[in-house]
Structures are given as structure tokens and as C-alpha cells.
């Protein structure tokens, strides 16, 4: 599993990238720089189309023309060439003078066997349902209300229940992002060496497995829906951890029947508004014994400080979720206090942060 650089190195790299982009923009007429920004939807759709067709897997480590690739992915050769040529502008592939394409280091993340495969993330972001909600952002700005329910007439969670193929795609995309985050998160000092850790709504157990593997005396509990637990059982067995993890059926808003020393909510609260977040935290708090801790894993977004990841993720929450938002450390600590937890340590971990709450 790849590891992210230390948080300070990430911050420095992002700051340098922003500086280089601003410097490049300064060389252009402002209208040209703005035009480039309006083409973001095109970039999303190009990456999504290549991911949906499996072009990166078909291309592999080879240099192939679109005519050679087209029959392998079931595409029209001329149109595939045009899309790949646009992908070359965005650095996903390289195009040589003989019309052959090869993957770049960025493009290789669209392969299913990539260290951190982002193919399903690209497919999810390009879904018509996802894009339609983003397309209603202006209405959200006018009303302050989230977009997905207004556009589709139902919450994203009920939409997924009615469209299980999209739900599976979303779950796979989230696992990929957890794989990217996991090394930095698991290296944090907040995790104990023994005892029990409970991941609430932890998907197939991707993060839980990563925390348990280097800590052989630590045991785990995974709380998830029944269908997800079947997938988690197979995943944990492949990692050699099934005998160390108890699988418990449950939901975010139901009674939490799981005893542990440490509870985890990773990227959960940013899906919900403050009232729903308070209910989730209250459910976890009711299960916690005195001295137990809760660790929130979230991106931090200070109100007056733009962040290259969190500020855009904040709008993803606005358009896709039920009053979701990225929050500052102070806002998250206030939610913990409101749930009867004493705010503890805050530790940066890659692009995320770990915020601790302690049960009195």
C-alpha cells in the first residue's frame, strides 16, 4: 500500500503547485485562464469515459493507436482517438507522432491493478446522477439547500438503494480513497496497541484492516449493513484478519451494540448536517464506556482559508449529500462536546485529520 508524504510535505507540495498554476495563469489573458477552468466538466467526462471503457487496462504498458485499442474496448476508433487526444492535454496519456498512446503515471491510476485504483472514482464522478446534482449548484447557492434531493426527488442514500449498481460503484470508489489515506491514518499515534477498535459504518473494513495489521494484539469490530458485512467477511479473510474482527449488523442512526475501547467514524460526519451528525454522535456516545475514545477522521476546512482538496470536497458534500459539509477542527470539537464527549487530541494524517473525543 503506498504511503503519503508527511502532512507538512503535502502542504508544501500543494502550495508550490498553486504557485506554479498562478504563475502560468499570469502568462495568459484572464479570459483564456477562465475558459480553461470552465472545461472541468469535460475533464471529468473524459476520465470517466476512459474508466468506463477500461481503456487503461487495455492499454497497459503498451504504445497503441486508437485503431488498435478500439476493438479491445468496444469503441469507435476515430472517436476514441479524439477522446484520448483530449486526455493527452490533461496528462492522462502521451500521444506520439505515429498516433500511438501510452499511459502516464497519472493515467495508470485508472487501471484496476493500480496501487490505488481510481477507476471507479472516475466512473462515479462521471455518472449522470452525480453530474446532474453538480449541474444544479447555482440553485443550491440561491437556496442554501443541497442539490441531489432537489434534482432527483430523493436523497442520495435512497437513490443508491434503488440503483444498486451505482451503490456498488460508490462503495468501491470510497474504498479506493481509503486506500490512499490509510497509511498516513494508521501511522497516527491515537491508535492503541491492544484492546478493541470499532469502525462504525466502515464499509468492507479497509481502514480497520490497515489499523489492525501492524498491531497484532488489537482486535476489531466492524458495524455495517448486512449486505456490506458479507463483502467485509471476504475482504478480512483475504487479509488474514477475519478471526480478529467481530462483524455486527447496524446503522448510523440505530442503536450501536458494540463494545470497544476506541470507536472510529471515517468521513461520516461530512455527509450530514449538524443535527444528523449530533444524532450519529449520540448513538456512538451511548455505546461508549467511561474512558473510551471516539476518533473522527475528516478533512479540515477552516472558514476563511481555501484548501485545494477540502474546499472542493465541501461542494461535493453540498451537491450530493444531505446538508453535508467539511468542517474545521473547532466545529468538529463542538459537535463532540455537544454529544457529551471531551475533545482530545487533533492529529494531521496526510490530507485528513484525526479528532479525538473522550467519554467521561
C-alpha positions as CSV (number, residue, x, y, z in Angstrom):
1,X,0.0,0.0,0.0
2,X,1.5,3.4,-1.0
3,X,2.3,5.9,1.7
4,X,1.6,9.6,1.6
5,X,4.3,12.1,2.4
6,X,4.2,13.8,5.9
7,X,1.5,16.5,6.2
8,X,4.0,19.3,6.0
9,X,5.4,17.9,2.8
10,X,1.9,17.6,1.3
11,X,1.1,21.2,2.3
12,X,4.4,22.4,0.8
13,X,3.7,20.5,-2.4
14,X,0.2,21.8,-2.7
15,X,1.4,25.4,-2.1
16,X,4.1,25.0,-4.8
17,X,1.5,23.6,-7.2
18,X,-0.8,26.6,-6.6
19,X,2.1,29.0,-7.1
20,X,3.1,27.4,-10.4
21,X,-0.6,27.4,-11.6
22,X,-1.0,31.1,-10.7
23,X,2.3,31.8,-12.5
24,X,1.2,30.0,-15.6
25,X,-2.2,31.9,-15.5
26,X,-0.3,35.2,-15.3
27,X,1.2,34.5,-18.7
28,X,-2.3,34.2,-20.3
29,X,-5.1,36.7,-20.9
30,X,-7.5,36.3,-18.0
31,X,-10.3,35.2,-20.3
32,X,-8.2,32.3,-21.5
33,X,-7.4,31.2,-17.9
34,X,-11.1,31.3,-17.0
35,X,-12.0,29.4,-20.2
36,X,-9.7,26.7,-19.1
37,X,-11.4,26.4,-15.7
38,X,-14.8,26.1,-17.4
39,X,-13.6,22.9,-19.1
40,X,-13.5,20.9,-15.8
41,X,-16.7,19.0,-16.7
42,X,-15.0,17.9,-19.9
43,X,-12.0,16.6,-18.0
44,X,-14.3,14.7,-15.6
45,X,-16.2,13.1,-18.5
46,X,-13.0,12.2,-20.4
47,X,-11.6,10.4,-17.4
48,X,-15.0,8.8,-16.7
49,X,-15.3,7.5,-20.3
50,X,-11.8,6.1,-20.3
51,X,-12.5,4.4,-17.0
52,X,-15.9,3.1,-18.0
53,X,-14.5,1.6,-21.2
54,X,-11.5,0.1,-19.4
55,X,-9.0,1.8,-21.8
56,X,-6.2,2.0,-19.2
57,X,-6.4,-1.8,-18.6
58,X,-6.4,-2.4,-22.4
59,X,-3.5,-0.1,-23.0
60,X,-1.4,-1.5,-20.1
61,X,2.3,-0.7,-20.6
62,X,2.0,-0.6,-24.4
63,X,2.0,2.1,-27.1
64,X,-1.1,1.6,-29.2
65,X,-3.1,3.5,-31.7
66,X,-6.8,4.2,-31.2
67,X,-7.5,1.8,-34.1
68,X,-5.6,-1.0,-32.2
69,X,-7.4,-0.2,-28.9
70,X,-10.9,0.3,-30.2
71,X,-11.8,-3.4,-30.8
72,X,-10.4,-4.3,-27.3
73,X,-12.8,-1.8,-25.6
74,X,-15.8,-1.8,-27.9
75,X,-15.3,1.7,-29.2
76,X,-15.3,3.7,-32.5
77,X,-11.7,4.2,-33.4
78,X,-11.9,7.8,-34.6
79,X,-13.9,8.9,-31.6
80,X,-11.6,7.1,-29.3
81,X,-8.7,8.8,-30.8
82,X,-10.3,12.2,-30.3
83,X,-11.1,11.5,-26.6
84,X,-7.6,10.1,-26.0
85,X,-6.1,13.2,-27.7
86,X,-8.1,15.4,-25.2
87,X,-6.8,13.1,-22.4
88,X,-3.3,13.8,-23.5
89,X,-3.9,17.5,-23.0
90,X,-4.8,16.7,-19.4
91,X,-1.8,14.4,-18.9
92,X,-3.5,11.1,-18.6
93,X,-1.8,9.7,-21.7
94,X,1.0,10.7,-24.1
95,X,0.5,10.8,-27.9
96,X,3.4,10.4,-30.2
97,X,3.7,11.4,-33.9
98,X,2.8,7.9,-35.1
99,X,-0.6,8.2,-33.4
100,X,0.3,5.8,-30.5
101,X,-0.9,6.4,-27.0
102,X,0.7,5.4,-23.7
103,X,-0.3,5.8,-20.1
104,X,1.3,8.4,-17.9
105,X,1.9,7.9,-14.1
106,X,-1.5,9.7,-13.6
107,X,-3.3,7.7,-16.2
108,X,-2.1,4.5,-14.7
109,X,-4.3,5.1,-11.6
110,X,-7.2,4.3,-13.9
111,X,-6.0,0.7,-14.2
112,X,-7.8,-1.9,-12.0
113,X,-4.4,-3.2,-10.8
114,X,-3.1,0.2,-9.8
115,X,-1.6,0.6,-6.3
116,X,-4.5,2.9,-5.6
117,X,-7.1,2.3,-8.3
118,X,-9.1,5.4,-9.0
119,X,-11.0,3.9,-12.0
120,X,-14.3,3.6,-10.0
121,X,-13.9,7.1,-8.5
122,X,-13.6,8.5,-12.1
123,X,-16.7,6.4,-13.1
124,X,-18.7,7.6,-10.1
125,X,-17.9,11.3,-10.6
126,X,-18.9,11.0,-14.3
127,X,-22.3,9.3,-13.5
128,X,-25.3,11.2,-14.9
129,X,-26.8,11.3,-11.4
130,X,-23.7,12.8,-9.9
131,X,-23.2,15.3,-12.7
132,X,-26.9,16.3,-12.6
133,X,-26.6,17.3,-9.0
134,X,-23.4,19.3,-9.7
135,X,-25.3,21.0,-12.5
136,X,-27.8,22.4,-10.0
137,X,-25.1,24.1,-7.9
138,X,-26.5,27.6,-8.7
139,X,-29.8,26.7,-7.2
140,X,-28.1,25.5,-4.0
141,X,-26.2,28.8,-3.8
142,X,-29.5,30.6,-4.1
143,X,-31.4,28.5,-1.6
144,X,-28.7,27.1,0.7
145,X,-30.3,23.6,0.2
146,X,-28.4,20.5,-1.1
147,X,-28.8,19.7,-4.8
148,X,-29.2,15.9,-5.1
149,X,-32.6,15.6,-3.5
150,X,-33.9,18.6,-5.4
151,X,-32.8,17.2,-8.7
152,X,-33.7,13.5,-8.2
153,X,-36.6,13.8,-5.8
154,X,-34.8,11.6,-3.2
155,X,-31.7,11.5,-1.1
156,X,-28.5,10.1,-2.5
157,X,-28.8,7.1,0.0
158,X,-32.3,6.2,-1.1
159,X,-31.1,6.7,-4.7
160,X,-28.4,4.2,-4.1
161,X,-30.8,1.7,-2.6
162,X,-32.9,1.9,-5.8
163,X,-29.8,1.8,-8.0
164,X,-27.6,-1.0,-6.5
165,X,-25.1,-0.9,-9.4
166,X,-24.4,2.8,-8.5
167,X,-24.2,1.9,-4.8
168,X,-21.6,-0.7,-5.5
169,X,-19.7,1.7,-7.7
170,X,-19.8,4.4,-5.0
171,X,-18.6,1.9,-2.3
172,X,-15.7,0.8,-4.5
173,X,-14.8,4.4,-5.1
174,X,-14.8,5.1,-1.4
175,X,-12.6,2.1,-0.7
176,X,-10.0,3.4,-3.2
177,X,-9.9,6.8,-1.4
178,X,-9.5,5.0,1.9
179,X,-6.6,3.0,0.4
180,X,-4.9,6.3,-0.4
181,X,-5.4,7.7,3.1
182,X,-4.9,4.6,5.1
183,X,-1.1,4.5,5.5
184,X,-1.0,8.1,7.0
185,X,-4.0,7.4,9.1
186,X,-2.8,4.1,10.5
187,X,0.6,5.7,11.4
188,X,-1.1,8.1,13.8
189,X,-0.4,7.9,17.5
190,X,-4.1,7.8,18.5
191,X,-4.4,4.0,17.9
192,X,-3.8,1.7,20.8
193,X,-1.5,-1.4,20.6
194,X,-4.1,-3.6,22.2
195,X,-7.8,-3.7,23.2
196,X,-10.6,-3.3,20.7
197,X,-11.3,-0.8,18.0
198,X,-14.8,-0.4,16.4
199,X,-15.2,1.1,12.9
200,X,-18.8,2.3,12.6
201,X,-20.1,2.3,9.0
202,X,-16.6,1.1,8.0
203,X,-17.5,-0.4,4.6
204,X,-15.7,-3.6,3.8
205,X,-13.2,-3.0,6.6
206,X,-10.5,-1.3,4.5
207,X,-9.4,1.1,7.2
208,X,-10.0,-1.3,10.1
209,X,-7.7,-3.9,8.4
210,X,-5.0,-1.3,7.9
211,X,-5.1,-0.4,11.6
212,X,-5.1,-4.0,12.8
213,X,-2.3,-5.4,10.6
214,X,0.7,-3.7,12.3
215,X,-0.9,-4.2,15.8
216,X,-1.3,-8.0,16.4
217,X,-2.7,-7.6,19.9
218,X,-5.5,-5.3,18.8
219,X,-8.9,-6.7,17.9
220,X,-11.7,-5.1,15.8
221,X,-15.4,-4.7,15.5
222,X,-17.0,-3.7,12.2
223,X,-20.5,-2.2,12.2
224,X,-22.2,-2.2,8.8
225,X,-25.4,-3.2,6.9
226,X,-26.0,-6.9,6.4
227,X,-25.1,-6.9,2.7
228,X,-21.8,-5.0,3.3
229,X,-20.8,-7.4,6.0
230,X,-20.8,-10.3,3.6
231,X,-18.3,-8.4,1.5
232,X,-16.3,-7.4,4.6
233,X,-16.0,-11.0,5.6
234,X,-14.3,-11.9,2.4
235,X,-12.1,-8.9,2.5
236,X,-10.9,-9.5,6.0
237,X,-10.3,-13.2,5.3
238,X,-8.1,-12.3,2.3
239,X,-6.1,-10.0,4.7
240,X,-5.8,-12.8,7.3
241,X,-7.8,-10.9,9.9
242,X,-11.2,-12.5,9.9
243,X,-10.6,-14.2,13.3
244,X,-9.7,-10.8,14.9
245,X,-12.8,-8.9,13.8
246,X,-16.4,-9.2,15.1
247,X,-19.0,-8.3,12.4
248,X,-22.0,-6.5,13.8
249,X,-25.1,-5.5,11.8
250,X,-26.1,-2.0,12.4
251,X,-26.6,1.5,11.0
252,X,-25.6,5.1,11.8
253,X,-28.9,6.1,13.3
254,X,-29.8,2.9,15.1
255,X,-28.7,1.6,18.5
256,X,-25.0,0.7,18.4
257,X,-24.5,-2.7,20.0
258,X,-20.7,-2.9,20.1
259,X,-18.3,-2.5,23.0
260,X,-14.8,-1.1,22.3
261,X,-12.0,0.9,23.6
262,X,-11.8,3.1,20.5
263,X,-14.6,3.9,18.0
264,X,-14.0,5.3,14.6
265,X,-16.1,7.4,12.2
266,X,-14.2,8.0,9.0
267,X,-15.6,10.5,6.5
268,X,-19.1,10.1,8.0
269,X,-20.0,13.4,9.5
270,X,-19.1,15.4,6.4
271,X,-22.1,13.6,4.7
272,X,-24.6,15.2,7.1
273,X,-25.7,18.4,8.6
274,X,-25.2,19.3,12.3
275,X,-28.5,17.9,13.5
276,X,-27.9,14.5,11.9
277,X,-24.3,14.5,13.0
278,X,-25.4,15.1,16.6
279,X,-27.7,12.0,16.3
280,X,-24.9,9.9,14.9
281,X,-22.5,11.0,17.7
282,X,-25.2,10.5,20.3
283,X,-25.7,6.9,19.1
284,X,-21.9,6.2,19.4
285,X,-21.7,8.0,22.8
286,X,-24.5,5.8,24.2
287,X,-22.4,2.7,23.5
288,X,-19.1,4.1,24.9
289,X,-17.9,3.1,28.4
290,X,-16.1,5.7,30.6
291,X,-12.6,6.3,29.2
292,X,-13.4,5.0,25.7
293,X,-12.5,7.3,22.9
294,X,-14.0,8.2,19.5
295,X,-11.8,9.2,16.6
296,X,-13.3,11.3,13.8
297,X,-11.4,11.1,10.5
298,X,-12.2,14.1,8.4
299,X,-10.7,16.7,6.1
300,X,-10.4,20.1,7.9
301,X,-11.8,23.2,6.3
302,X,-11.4,26.5,8.1
303,X,-14.0,29.1,7.1
304,X,-11.6,31.7,5.8
305,X,-8.8,29.5,4.4
306,X,-9.2,27.9,1.0
307,X,-7.8,24.4,0.7
308,X,-7.2,22.6,-2.6
309,X,-8.9,19.4,-1.5
310,X,-11.3,20.3,1.3
311,X,-12.8,23.3,-0.3
312,X,-13.8,21.3,-3.4
313,X,-14.9,18.3,-1.3
314,X,-17.1,20.7,0.7
315,X,-19.0,21.4,-2.5
316,X,-19.2,17.7,-3.3
317,X,-21.0,17.3,0.0
318,X,-23.2,20.2,-0.8
319,X,-24.3,18.9,-4.1
320,X,-24.5,15.1,-3.3
321,X,-25.4,14.7,0.4
322,X,-28.0,15.7,2.9
323,X,-26.7,19.1,4.2
324,X,-23.2,17.7,4.3
325,X,-20.1,19.9,4.6
326,X,-16.5,19.9,5.5
327,X,-15.8,21.4,8.9
328,X,-13.0,23.0,10.9
329,X,-11.4,21.3,13.9
330,X,-13.2,23.7,16.1
331,X,-16.6,22.8,14.6
332,X,-15.9,19.1,14.9
333,X,-14.8,19.5,18.5
334,X,-18.0,21.5,19.2
335,X,-20.1,18.6,17.9
336,X,-18.1,16.2,20.1
337,X,-18.8,18.4,23.1
338,X,-22.5,18.5,22.3
339,X,-22.6,14.7,22.3
340,X,-21.1,14.6,25.8
341,X,-17.6,13.9,24.8
342,X,-14.5,15.7,25.9
343,X,-12.5,16.9,22.9
344,X,-9.0,15.5,22.9
345,X,-6.0,15.4,20.5
346,X,-6.1,16.6,16.9
347,X,-3.5,14.9,14.6
348,X,-2.9,15.5,11.0
349,X,-2.7,12.4,8.8
350,X,-2.0,13.0,5.1
351,X,-4.8,15.1,3.7
352,X,-7.1,14.1,6.6
353,X,-7.1,14.8,10.3
354,X,-7.9,12.7,13.4
355,X,-10.0,14.4,16.0
356,X,-10.4,12.6,19.4
357,X,-13.3,12.7,21.8
358,X,-13.2,11.0,25.2
359,X,-16.1,9.6,27.2
360,X,-16.0,10.8,30.8
